[in-house]
Amino acid sequence: LGELLGLGGVISLDVGGTTAKASLLPEGRIQIRSEYHVERTATSSGYPLLIPVVDIVEIGTGGGSIAWAEGTGPGMVPKLRVGPQSAGADPGPAACRWGG
């Protein structure tokens, strides 16, 4: 699509029910990494996959993630929390039984 529109670089974005994934495609080329970490967080290095994978960034806040304020009592400073609960989608993954 980027090539058809005459764009040199493209950002791919997939917003799902509980996650959003993004990938940069400089010059329209998919970037492949030879090392990828599953479940990596600020406090955990995650689990390394030493196989070629498409270079993506995933965040746990997709279009259906439920957000709420935690600590809303008197004198408390509320903290915004997001997920992992999801509002779901209709038909979403359940569409498999309808041929989707």
C-alpha positions in Angstrom: 0.0 0.0 0.0 2.8 2.4 0.9 4.4 1.7 -2.5 1.2 2.4 -4.3 0.8 5.7 -2.5 4.4 6.6 -3.2 5.5 6.6 0.4 9.1 5.8 1.3 8.4 4.4 4.8 5.3 3.1 6.4 4.1 2.3 10.0 2.0 -0.8 10.3 -0.5 -0.7 13.1 -2.8 -3.5 14.3 -5.1 -2.6 17.2 -6.9 -5.7 18.5 -9.1 -6.3 21.5 -6.4 -6.4 24.2 -3.1 -5.5 22.4 -1.9 -3.1 19.8 1.1 -4.0 17.6 3.2 -1.6 15.5 6.1 -2.1 13.1 8.2 0.3 11.1 8.8 -0.5 7.4 11.6 1.8 6.2 11.6 1.9 2.4 8.6 -0.4 2.5 10.8 -3.3 3.7 9.8 -5.6 6.6 12.4 -5.6 9.3 13.5 -9.1 10.6 15.1 -9.6 13.9 17.0 -12.8 14.9 16.2 -12.4 18.6 12.9 -11.6 20.1 11.8 -11.6 23.8 8.3 -12.8 24.7 6.7 -11.3 27.8 9.5 -8.7 28.3 8.7 -6.0 30.9 10.6 -3.3 32.7 11.5 -5.8 35.4 11.9 -9.0 33.4 14.1 -9.8 30.4 11.3 -12.2 29.1 11.9 -15.4 27.2 14.2 -15.2 24.2 13.2 -16.6 20.9 16.3 -17.1 18.8 14.5 -17.4 15.5 13.8 -14.9 12.7 10.7 -12.8 13.5 9.1 -9.6 12.1 10.3 -6.6 14.3 7.2 -5.4 16.1 6.4 -3.5 19.3 3.4 -4.7 21.2 1.6 -2.9 24.0 -1.2 -4.4 26.1 -3.7 -1.7 25.4 -5.8 -2.5 22.3 -9.1 -1.0 21.3 -11.1 -3.2 23.6 -8.9 -3.0 26.8 -10.9 -1.9 29.8 -9.4 1.0 31.7 -10.2 2.0 35.3 -9.1 4.3 38.1 -7.6 2.5 41.1 -7.5 4.1 44.5 -10.3 6.6 44.2 -11.1 6.8 47.9 -10.9 10.0 50.0 -7.4 11.5 50.1 -6.1 9.0 47.5 -4.4 9.8 44.3 -6.1 7.6 41.6 -3.9 5.6 39.3 -5.0 4.7 35.8 -4.9 1.0 35.1 -5.5 -0.7 31.7 -6.2 -4.4 30.9 -5.8 -7.3 30.8 -9.6 -7.4 30.8 -11.2 -6.8 27.5 -14.6 -5.6 26.4 -14.3 -8.1 23.6 -15.5 -7.9 20.1 -18.6 -9.0 18.2 -18.0 -11.3 16.5 -14.3 -11.5 17.5 -12.6 -14.8 18.0 -16.0 -16.4 18.6 -16.6 -15.9 14.8 -14.8 -19.2 14.2 -17.9 -21.1 14.9 -19.7 -19.0 12.2 -17.0 -19.6 9.6 -14.9 -16.5 10.4 
